[in-house]
């Protein structure tokens, strides 16, 4: 794993933080919570795909069919 995944996750976090703060200041707390939830789900998808690559690599290394 290289640093690009960490930069992607931190980028998503930064964008979500800015959007949620802007929405909260505008009085739209519900939309801010939805943006936060979507950000968490997006990061979760990124991590799960990387975990799938890791599992496939482990299967290849240990010759598991």
Steps between C-alpha positions, in 0.01 A plus 500: 500500500638836410416845627236572237233321702581708807483817291163392357358433845630827640368687194154352545513587870601858430229553238234344723613713794475822300162411350351389833623817671356720227165323516491518880566874494225541242255331736474177304616254763325200345675546167831541684445168672417336168821636347695359795330163462572489127864587571530216750344257253733615223806447719362162606469395134858610435629302798297188414635494144856526630425224750382282211828560319689409818307174540562405137871576544514283812330216310756533223797509736387199703370310193147464632244408235 
